[in-house]
């Protein structure tokens, strides 16, 4: 199944920042950090409004926004 993120030409991974998070991070903090990382990644995509709405809908549906 194709992903809505396929073909966007993103460099690196949205998970690259995980190495900087301390091992003692609580579950609640992990969710906050993950949502922040997703928001920053989407903002960096520079999508047209229709594509942005589709991406946001997918992440909202997954509980990541």
N, CA, C and O atoms as a CHARMM CRD file, in Angstrom:
* protein
*
  260
    1    1 UNK  N      0.84300  -1.17200   0.00000 PROA 1      0.00000
    2    1 UNK  CA     0.00000   0.00000   0.00000 PROA 1      0.00000
    3    1 UNK  C      0.89300   1.24000   0.00000 PROA 1      0.00000
    4    1 UNK  O      1.83700   1.33500   0.78400 PROA 1      0.00000
    5    2 UNK  N      0.59400   2.16000  -0.86000 PROA 2      0.00000
    6    2 UNK  CA     1.38800   3.38500  -0.96200 PROA 2      0.00000
    7    2 UNK  C      1.09600   4.30700   0.21700 PROA 2      0.00000
    8    2 UNK  O     -0.02900   4.37800   0.71200 PROA 2      0.00000
    9    3 UNK  N      2.12000   4.99900   0.64500 PROA 3      0.00000
   10    3 UNK  CA     1.99400   5.95100   1.74200 PROA 3      0.00000
   11    3 UNK  C      1.76900   7.34600   1.17900 PROA 3      0.00000
   12    3 UNK  O      2.24700   7.66000   0.08900 PROA 3      0.00000
   13    4 UNK  N      1.04600   8.18500   1.91400 PROA 4      0.00000
   14    4 UNK  CA     0.84700   9.56400   1.45800 PROA 4      0.00000
   15    4 UNK  C      2.15800  10.34200   1.49100 PROA 4      0.00000
   16    4 UNK  O      2.25200  11.42300   0.91000 PROA 4      0.00000
   17    5 UNK  N      3.16200   9.80300   2.16200 PROA 5      0.00000
   18    5 UNK  CA     4.45600  10.47600   2.23800 PROA 5      0.00000
   19    5 UNK  C      5.40700  10.04300   1.12300 PROA 5      0.00000
   20    5 UNK  O      6.46500  10.64400   0.94100 PROA 5      0.00000
   21    6 UNK  N      5.03100   8.99600   0.37200 PROA 6      0.00000
   22    6 UNK  CA     5.87200   8.52900  -0.73300 PROA 6      0.00000
   23    6 UNK  C      6.02100   9.63000  -1.77500 PROA 6      0.00000
   24    6 UNK  O      5.06100  10.33600  -2.08100 PROA 6      0.00000
   25    7 UNK  N      7.19100   9.77000  -2.30300 PROA 7      0.00000
   26    7 UNK  CA     7.41200  10.71000  -3.39100 PROA 7      0.00000
   27    7 UNK  C      7.57400  12.15400  -2.97300 PROA 7      0.00000
   28    7 UNK  O      7.65200  13.03100  -3.83400 PROA 7      0.00000
   29    8 UNK  N      7.62800  12.43100  -1.68600 PROA 8      0.00000
   30    8 UNK  CA     7.80000  13.81900  -1.24900 PROA 8      0.00000
   31    8 UNK  C      9.25300  14.26000  -1.27500 PROA 8      0.00000
   32    8 UNK  O      9.54900  15.44500  -1.12700 PROA 8      0.00000
   33    9 UNK  N     10.15600  13.31600  -1.46200 PROA 9      0.00000
   34    9 UNK  CA    11.56700  13.66000  -1.55300 PROA 9      0.00000
   35    9 UNK  C     12.16300  14.13900  -0.24000 PROA 9      0.00000
   36    9 UNK  O     13.07400  14.96600  -0.23900 PROA 9      0.00000
   37   10 UNK  N     11.66600  13.63700   0.86000 PROA 10     0.00000
   38   10 UNK  CA    12.19100  14.04600   2.16300 PROA 10     0.00000
   39   10 UNK  C     13.58000  13.47000   2.36700 PROA 10     0.00000
   40   10 UNK  O     13.83500  12.31200   2.03500 PROA 10     0.00000
   41   11 UNK  N     14.47000  14.27000   2.90700 PROA 11     0.00000
   42   11 UNK  CA    15.81600  13.80600   3.19700 PROA 11     0.00000
   43   11 UNK  C     15.87600  13.38400   4.65900 PROA 11     0.00000
   44   11 UNK  O     15.33600  14.06300   5.53300 PROA 11     0.00000
   45   12 UNK  N     16.52500  12.27900   4.91500 PROA 12     0.00000
   46   12 UNK  CA    16.62600  11.79200   6.28100 PROA 12     0.00000
   47   12 UNK  C     15.32700  11.14000   6.71100 PROA 12     0.00000
   48   12 UNK  O     14.49500  10.76700   5.88400 PROA 12     0.00000
   49   13 UNK  N     15.17100  11.01100   7.98900 PROA 13     0.00000
   50   13 UNK  CA    13.99700  10.35800   8.55300 PROA 13     0.00000
   51   13 UNK  C     13.44100  11.23200   9.66000 PROA 13     0.00000
   52   13 UNK  O     14.18500  11.93400  10.34500 PROA 13     0.00000
   53   14 UNK  N     12.13200  11.18500   9.83000 PROA 14     0.00000
   54   14 UNK  CA    11.55300  11.94200  10.94400 PROA 14     0.00000
   55   14 UNK  C     11.99200  11.35200  12.27800 PROA 14     0.00000
   56   14 UNK  O     11.79500  11.96700  13.32600 PROA 14     0.00000
   57   15 UNK  N     12.58400  10.16500  12.24300 PROA 15     0.00000
   58   15 UNK  CA    13.04800   9.52600  13.46800 PROA 15     0.00000
   59   15 UNK  C     14.49000   9.85900  13.80800 PROA 15     0.00000
   60   15 UNK  O     15.00200   9.40500  14.83100 PROA 15     0.00000
   61   16 UNK  N     15.15900  10.65100  12.96300 PROA 16     0.00000
   62   16 UNK  CA    16.55700  10.99500  13.20900 PROA 16     0.00000
   63   16 UNK  C     16.76000  11.66200  14.56700 PROA 16     0.00000
   64   16 UNK  O     17.81400  11.48500  15.17900 PROA 16     0.00000
   65   17 UNK  N     15.79900  12.41100  15.04500 PROA 17     0.00000
   66   17 UNK  CA    15.93300  13.12800  16.30400 PROA 17     0.00000
   67   17 UNK  C     15.78300  12.26500  17.54200 PROA 17     0.00000
   68   17 UNK  O     16.01600  12.74900  18.65000 PROA 17     0.00000
   69   18 UNK  N     15.40400  11.01100  17.39600 PROA 18     0.00000
   70   18 UNK  CA    15.18500  10.14600  18.56000 PROA 18     0.00000
   71   18 UNK  C     16.43200   9.94100  19.40000 PROA 18     0.00000
   72   18 UNK  O     16.33400   9.77500  20.61600 PROA 18     0.00000
   73   19 UNK  N     17.58200   9.95000  18.79000 PROA 19     0.00000
   74   19 UNK  CA    18.82400   9.68700  19.52500 PROA 19     0.00000
   75   19 UNK  C     19.09300  10.73000  20.59700 PROA 19     0.00000
   76   19 UNK  O     19.82900  10.45700  21.54500 PROA 19     0.00000
   77   20 UNK  N     18.51500  11.91400  20.46800 PROA 20     0.00000
   78   20 UNK  CA    18.74400  12.98900  21.42700 PROA 20     0.00000
   79   20 UNK  C     17.83100  12.92200  22.64100 PROA 20     0.00000
   80   20 UNK  O     18.03500  13.67200  23.59600 PROA 20     0.00000
   81   21 UNK  N     16.83500  12.05000  22.63400 PROA 21     0.00000
   82   21 UNK  CA    15.88900  11.97400  23.73000 PROA 21     0.00000
   83   21 UNK  C     16.43000  11.06500  24.82600 PROA 21     0.00000
   84   21 UNK  O     16.92400   9.97700  24.53200 PROA 21     0.00000
   85   22 UNK  N     16.34700  11.48900  26.08000 PROA 22     0.00000
   86   22 UNK  CA    16.88200  10.67800  27.17500 PROA 22     0.00000
   87   22 UNK  C     16.07600   9.40100  27.39600 PROA 22     0.00000
   88   22 UNK  O     14.87100   9.36500  27.14800 PROA 22     0.00000
   89   23 UNK  N     16.74300   8.37100  27.85700 PROA 23     0.00000
   90   23 UNK  CA    16.09700   7.08500  28.11100 PROA 23     0.00000
   91   23 UNK  C     15.05200   7.18100  29.22200 PROA 23     0.00000
   92   23 UNK  O     14.14800   6.34700  29.28800 PROA 23     0.00000
   93   24 UNK  N     15.16100   8.17500  30.08800 PROA 24     0.00000
   94   24 UNK  CA    14.23700   8.31800  31.20600 PROA 24     0.00000
   95   24 UNK  C     12.95500   9.05900  30.82800 PROA 24     0.00000
   96   24 UNK  O     12.13900   9.35300  31.70200 PROA 24     0.00000
   97   25 UNK  N     12.76600   9.36100  29.56500 PROA 25     0.00000
   98   25 UNK  CA    11.59100  10.09300  29.11400 PROA 25     0.00000
   99   25 UNK  C     10.32700   9.29700  29.41700 PROA 25     0.00000
  100   25 UNK  O     10.26000   8.10000  29.13700 PROA 25     0.00000
  101   26 UNK  N      9.31600   9.96800  29.99600 PROA 26     0.00000
  102   26 UNK  CA     8.05600   9.29500  30.32400 PROA 26     0.00000
  103   26 UNK  C      7.22900   9.08200  29.06700 PROA 26     0.00000
  104   26 UNK  O      7.47800   9.70300  28.03300 PROA 26     0.00000
  105   27 UNK  N      6.26000   8.21400  29.16400 PROA 27     0.00000
  106   27 UNK  CA     5.36600   7.92900  28.03700 PROA 27     0.00000
  107   27 UNK  C      4.66400   9.19400  27.55900 PROA 27     0.00000
  108   27 UNK  O      4.56300   9.43400  26.35600 PROA 27     0.00000
  109   28 UNK  N      4.17800  10.00100  28.49700 PROA 28     0.00000
  110   28 UNK  CA     3.49900  11.24900  28.14700 PROA 28     0.00000
  111   28 UNK  C      4.45200  12.19400  27.41000 PROA 28     0.00000
  112   28 UNK  O      4.06600  12.85300  26.44400 PROA 28     0.00000
  113   29 UNK  N      5.67800  12.24800  27.87100 PROA 29     0.00000
  114   29 UNK  CA     6.68000  13.10600  27.22900 PROA 29     0.00000
  115   29 UNK  C      7.04000  12.58100  25.83400 PROA 29     0.00000
  116   29 UNK  O      7.25600  13.37000  24.91400 PROA 29     0.00000
  117   30 UNK  N      7.10400  11.25700  25.67300 PROA 30     0.00000
  118   30 UNK  CA     7.36900  10.67300  24.34700 PROA 30     0.00000
  119   30 UNK  C      6.28800  11.10600  23.35800 PROA 30     0.00000
  120   30 UNK  O      6.59400  11.47300  22.22400 PROA 30     0.00000
  121   31 UNK  N      5.02500  11.06300  23.78700 PROA 31     0.00000
  122   31 UNK  CA     3.93100  11.47400  22.90400 PROA 31     0.00000
  123   31 UNK  C      4.04200  12.95400  22.55500 PROA 31     0.00000
  124   31 UNK  O      3.82000  13.33700  21.40600 PROA 31     0.00000
  125   32 UNK  N      4.38000  13.78300  23.52900 PROA 32     0.00000
  126   32 UNK  CA     4.53400  15.21500  23.26400 PROA 32     0.00000
  127   32 UNK  C      5.67100  15.46000  22.27600 PROA 32     0.00000
  128   32 UNK  O      5.52300  16.23000  21.32700 PROA 32     0.00000
  129   33 UNK  N      6.80500  14.80000  22.50500 PROA 33     0.00000
  130   33 UNK  CA     7.95200  14.95800  21.61800 PROA 33     0.00000
  131   33 UNK  C      7.65500  14.43800  20.21100 PROA 33     0.00000
  132   33 UNK  O      8.07400  15.03100  19.21700 PROA 33     0.00000
  133   34 UNK  N      6.93000  13.32400  20.14200 PROA 34     0.00000
  134   34 UNK  CA     6.57600  12.76300  18.84300 PROA 34     0.00000
  135   34 UNK  C      5.66700  13.70500  18.07100 PROA 34     0.00000
  136   34 UNK  O      5.87800  13.93500  16.88000 PROA 34     0.00000
  137   35 UNK  N      4.65200  14.25600  18.74300 PROA 35     0.00000
  138   35 UNK  CA     3.75300  15.21500  18.07900 PROA 35     0.00000
  139   35 UNK  C      4.52500  16.43400  17.60000 PROA 35     0.00000
  140   35 UNK  O      4.28000  16.93000  16.50000 PROA 35     0.00000
  141   36 UNK  N      5.45300  16.92100  18.41300 PROA 36     0.00000
  142   36 UNK  CA     6.27400  18.07400  18.03300 PROA 36     0.00000
  143   36 UNK  C      7.13100  17.74500  16.80700 PROA 36     0.00000
  144   36 UNK  O      7.25000  18.55900  15.89100 PROA 36     0.00000
  145   37 UNK  N      7.72100  16.56100  16.79700 PROA 37     0.00000
  146   37 UNK  CA     8.54800  16.13100  15.66600 PROA 37     0.00000
  147   37 UNK  C      7.71300  16.01400  14.38600 PROA 37     0.00000
  148   37 UNK  O      8.15800  16.42700  13.31500 PROA 37     0.00000
  149   38 UNK  N      6.51600  15.45800  14.49700 PROA 38     0.00000
  150   38 UNK  CA     5.62300  15.33400  13.34000 PROA 38     0.00000
  151   38 UNK  C      5.23300  16.71300  12.83400 PROA 38     0.00000
  152   38 UNK  O      5.23900  16.95100  11.62600 PROA 38     0.00000
  153   39 UNK  N      4.89500  17.62500  13.73800 PROA 39     0.00000
  154   39 UNK  CA     4.51100  18.98300  13.33800 PROA 39     0.00000
  155   39 UNK  C      5.65200  19.68800  12.60000 PROA 39     0.00000
  156   39 UNK  O      5.42800  20.32900  11.57300 PROA 39     0.00000
  157   40 UNK  N      6.85900  19.56900  13.11800 PROA 40     0.00000
  158   40 UNK  CA     8.01800  20.20500  12.47500 PROA 40     0.00000
  159   40 UNK  C      8.27900  19.60500  11.09800 PROA 40     0.00000
  160   40 UNK  O      8.59700  20.32100  10.14800 PROA 40     0.00000
  161   41 UNK  N      8.14300  18.28600  11.00000 PROA 41     0.00000
  162   41 UNK  CA     8.38400  17.61200   9.72600 PROA 41     0.00000
  163   41 UNK  C      7.36200  18.04100   8.68100 PROA 41     0.00000
  164   41 UNK  O      7.72200  18.30900   7.53500 PROA 41     0.00000
  165   42 UNK  N      6.10100  18.10800   9.06300 PROA 42     0.00000
  166   42 UNK  CA     5.05400  18.54800   8.14000 PROA 42     0.00000
  167   42 UNK  C      5.29700  19.99000   7.71600 PROA 42     0.00000
  168   42 UNK  O      5.13100  20.32500   6.54300 PROA 42     0.00000
  169   43 UNK  N      5.68200  20.83300   8.63900 PROA 43     0.00000
  170   43 UNK  CA     5.95600  22.24000   8.30400 PROA 43     0.00000
  171   43 UNK  C      7.11000  22.36100   7.31300 PROA 43     0.00000
  172   43 UNK  O      7.10400  23.24800   6.46000 PROA 43     0.00000
  173   44 UNK  N      8.08700  21.48500   7.42000 PROA 44     0.00000
  174   44 UNK  CA     9.24700  21.50900   6.52300 PROA 44     0.00000
  175   44 UNK  C      8.94200  20.98600   5.12000 PROA 44     0.00000
  176   44 UNK  O      9.74600  21.17000   4.20700 PROA 44     0.00000
  177   45 UNK  N      7.79600  20.33900   4.93700 PROA 45     0.00000
  178   45 UNK  CA     7.45500  19.74700   3.64700 PROA 45     0.00000
  179   45 UNK  C      7.06300  20.78700   2.60200 PROA 45     0.00000
  180   45 UNK  O      7.19200  20.51900   1.40700 PROA 45     0.00000
  181   46 UNK  N      6.59700  21.94300   3.00300 PROA 46     0.00000
  182   46 UNK  CA     6.18600  23.00400   2.07800 PROA 46     0.00000
  183   46 UNK  C      5.18900  22.47100   1.04800 PROA 46     0.00000
  184   46 UNK  O      5.41600  22.56100  -0.15900 PROA 46     0.00000
  185   47 UNK  N      4.09000  21.91800   1.54100 PROA 47     0.00000
  186   47 UNK  CA     3.07200  21.30900   0.69200 PROA 47     0.00000
  187   47 UNK  C      2.03100  22.32300   0.23900 PROA 47     0.00000
  188   47 UNK  O      1.81800  23.34800   0.88800 PROA 47     0.00000
  189   48 UNK  N      1.38300  22.02000  -0.88700 PROA 48     0.00000
  190   48 UNK  CA     0.25400  22.84500  -1.31100 PROA 48     0.00000
  191   48 UNK  C     -0.90600  22.57100  -0.34900 PROA 48     0.00000
  192   48 UNK  O     -0.90400  21.54100   0.32400 PROA 48     0.00000
  193   49 UNK  N     -1.88700  23.46000  -0.26800 PROA 49     0.00000
  194   49 UNK  CA    -2.95800  23.32000   0.73600 PROA 49     0.00000
  195   49 UNK  C     -3.70300  21.98000   0.69500 PROA 49     0.00000
  196   49 UNK  O     -4.03300  21.43100   1.74700 PROA 49     0.00000
  197   50 UNK  N     -3.97000  21.45000  -0.49100 PROA 50     0.00000
  198   50 UNK  CA    -4.69700  20.18200  -0.57900 PROA 50     0.00000
  199   50 UNK  C     -3.85900  19.02500  -0.02200 PROA 50     0.00000
  200   50 UNK  O     -4.36900  18.18700   0.72100 PROA 50     0.00000
  201   51 UNK  N     -2.58900  18.98300  -0.38000 PROA 51     0.00000
  202   51 UNK  CA    -1.70400  17.92700   0.12400 PROA 51     0.00000
  203   51 UNK  C     -1.49200  18.07800   1.63100 PROA 51     0.00000
  204   51 UNK  O     -1.45500  17.08500   2.35800 PROA 51     0.00000
  205   52 UNK  N     -1.35500  19.30600   2.09400 PROA 52     0.00000
  206   52 UNK  CA    -1.18700  19.55900   3.52700 PROA 52     0.00000
  207   52 UNK  C     -2.40300  19.05100   4.30200 PROA 52     0.00000
  208   52 UNK  O     -2.25500  18.42300   5.35000 PROA 52     0.00000
  209   53 UNK  N     -3.59000  19.32000   3.79200 PROA 53     0.00000
  210   53 UNK  CA    -4.80800  18.85600   4.45200 PROA 53     0.00000
  211   53 UNK  C     -4.84200  17.32800   4.52900 PROA 53     0.00000
  212   53 UNK  O     -5.26500  16.76900   5.54100 PROA 53     0.00000
  213   54 UNK  N     -4.40000  16.65400   3.46800 PROA 54     0.00000
  214   54 UNK  CA    -4.37900  15.19400   3.44200 PROA 54     0.00000
  215   54 UNK  C     -3.39000  14.64200   4.46400 PROA 54     0.00000
  216   54 UNK  O     -3.69900  13.69400   5.18700 PROA 54     0.00000
  217   55 UNK  N     -2.21000  15.23200   4.52200 PROA 55     0.00000
  218   55 UNK  CA    -1.18400  14.79000   5.47000 PROA 55     0.00000
  219   55 UNK  C     -1.65400  15.03700   6.90300 PROA 55     0.00000
  220   55 UNK  O     -1.53100  14.16500   7.76300 PROA 55     0.00000
  221   56 UNK  N     -2.19400  16.23000   7.15300 PROA 56     0.00000
  222   56 UNK  CA    -2.66800  16.53900   8.51400 PROA 56     0.00000
  223   56 UNK  C     -3.78000  15.59800   8.92400 PROA 56     0.00000
  224   56 UNK  O     -3.80800  15.14000  10.06700 PROA 56     0.00000
  225   57 UNK  N     -4.70200  15.29600   8.01600 PROA 57     0.00000
  226   57 UNK  CA    -5.79800  14.38600   8.31500 PROA 57     0.00000
  227   57 UNK  C     -5.27400  13.01000   8.70900 PROA 57     0.00000
  228   57 UNK  O     -5.77400  12.39600   9.65200 PROA 57     0.00000
  229   58 UNK  N     -4.27100  12.52900   7.98600 PROA 58     0.00000
  230   58 UNK  CA    -3.70100  11.22300   8.28300 PROA 58     0.00000
  231   58 UNK  C     -3.06100  11.20000   9.67200 PROA 58     0.00000
  232   58 UNK  O     -3.25400  10.24700  10.42700 PROA 58     0.00000
  233   59 UNK  N     -2.30700  12.23500  10.00900 PROA 59     0.00000
  234   59 UNK  CA    -1.63600  12.26800  11.31200 PROA 59     0.00000
  235   59 UNK  C     -2.61500  12.54500  12.45000 PROA 59     0.00000
  236   59 UNK  O     -2.43300  12.03400  13.55500 PROA 59     0.00000
  237   60 UNK  N     -3.63500  13.33500  12.20100 PROA 60     0.00000
  238   60 UNK  CA    -4.67300  13.55600  13.22300 PROA 60     0.00000
  239   60 UNK  C     -5.40100  12.23800  13.48700 PROA 60     0.00000
  240   60 UNK  O     -5.67400  11.88900  14.63500 PROA 60     0.00000
  241   61 UNK  N     -5.71100  11.51600  12.41800 PROA 61     0.00000
  242   61 UNK  CA    -6.37700  10.21800  12.56400 PROA 61     0.00000
  243   61 UNK  C     -5.54100   9.22100  13.34800 PROA 61     0.00000
  244   61 UNK  O     -6.07900   8.35000  14.03200 PROA 61     0.00000
  245   62 UNK  N     -4.22900   9.35100  13.24600 PROA 62     0.00000
  246   62 UNK  CA    -3.32700   8.45100  13.98700 PROA 62     0.00000
  247   62 UNK  C     -3.04500   8.95900  15.40800 PROA 62     0.00000
  248   62 UNK  O     -2.33800   8.30800  16.17700 PROA 62     0.00000
  249   63 UNK  N     -3.60000  10.12100  15.74400 PROA 63     0.00000
  250   63 UNK  CA    -3.37700  10.68800  17.07500 PROA 63     0.00000
  251   63 UNK  C     -2.03600  11.34100  17.25700 PROA 63     0.00000
  252   63 UNK  O     -1.57200  11.50400  18.38500 PROA 63     0.00000
  253   64 UNK  N     -1.39400  11.72400  16.14800 PROA 64     0.00000
  254   64 UNK  CA    -0.05800  12.31100  16.23700 PROA 64     0.00000
  255   64 UNK  C     -0.05500  13.80900  16.03100 PROA 64     0.00000
  256   64 UNK  O      1.01200  14.42200  16.01000 PROA 64     0.00000
  257   65 UNK  N     -1.21000  14.40900  15.87900 PROA 65     0.00000
  258   65 UNK  CA    -1.31300  15.86500  15.78600 PROA 65     0.00000
  259   65 UNK  C     -2.40500  16.34900  16.68200 PROA 65     0.00000
  260   65 UNK  O     -2.65800  17.55200  16.75300 PROA 65     0.00000
